[in-house]
């Protein structure tokens, strides 16, 4: 009986790997927070609780976010980024060498100005950032868990560097730190670790010079699956204005995909719903698993299941069915909760339509 039980536990732990379900659904990462935790529909939204109440509140929000994802039929569960204020800043706040009081205005992703903290000394991670949250989520569900971290290039793009005075040097330092965090997340039972690199759609020369190399440094030695999420950003005005300047065909992925195809990253997450990304660009990453964004995060209009299915069908021409992971274009943190919930349900329903077609 001992060995049977062990086998059962092992099977549960390896649930994701054994899960033969086609088209497993997931979100790119963030989901709206409850209004008692943080001001809704806002990026960098300040917390509404403090001290112990905040610690408890974040845990409750994680539980809720898990339930909403399960209820919507999402297969690969994320933390909905309920315990972080922002996908980049919160990670950096936990590091030494960055002064949050000393702020400078820089241009983020060549697109909009923001007041950002300064790197004033050697950066390092005195203790883990998200590992306790990951352990907590792991206790709550036996579903596979995906955890997002910022990528090295996107991190340096959100800072003023007055110490290394080299974007590349700072990126390598962050890659080492991310690798430490990723290894601890893996040990905590996270099945997929995702790095968010929206900056890959902007700084093409750097992507190819050292962007992908630093990303590979961040995943060094990991046994769990790894993903990189590259997108056109949250549905905020600076991003939607930028998109208007990109013309009728968005070919940005063309710059990073050939090298990513050669990289050790397992999964590539891109934005496909309502975007002008030509689907055939997916051909450039043939062989990789692809998280296909089939939910537009820049509109409150909820997709129909048929619209989602249509996007997935188009993607299937360029990615094998067993490698297609339906997802959202980007995070949904700034959306109204009911809208995000509706979009999660649409994603599941759309994936189910195509799943049935594939098994017919
Ligand atoms: Zn994104």
Boltz pocket constraint, residues with backbone or C-beta under 6 A from the ligand:
constraints:
  - pocket:
      binder: B
      contacts: [[A, 28], [A, 198], [A, 229], [A, 230], [A, 231], [A, 232], [A, 233], [A, 234], [A, 329], [A, 330], [A, 331]]
      max_distance: 6.0
